[in-house]
Amino acid sequence: MPRPNKNQPSPDLEAMNFEDAFRRLGETAEALEAGGLPLAQATAVYVQGMALVQRCNQLLNETELTITELKESYATLTVQEALEWDDEEIDT
């Protein structure tokens, strides 16, 4: 059986939102902490957990970038522009 490419996350993982990835990461951690898994299975669960950590970090980084960009765009607006922009958002 061919090994998965470690540089490309699985399509299921890529489509996963933060909450689902974080929940599955918790379940993965619990499975490892409970012990009793054969070495090969424990290794596979660990690899899956690391992929989930990467997905969570990716989503957090994207959110942080979005927030930073929003803060910067608000910082460059005049008070009047910000009020007009907020009014447009409320109307839509």
ZIWOBEL-V409809 format. One record per run of one state. SS is the DSSP state (H for helix, E for strand, L for the rest). FROM is the first residue (numbers start at 1). LEN is the number of residues. If there is no record, write none. Layout:
ss = [SS;SS]
from = [FROM;FROM]
len = [LEN;LEN]
This chain:
ss = [L;H;L;H;L;H;L;H;L]
from = [1;11;16;18;35;39;77;79;92]
len = [10;5;2;17;4;38;2;13;1]
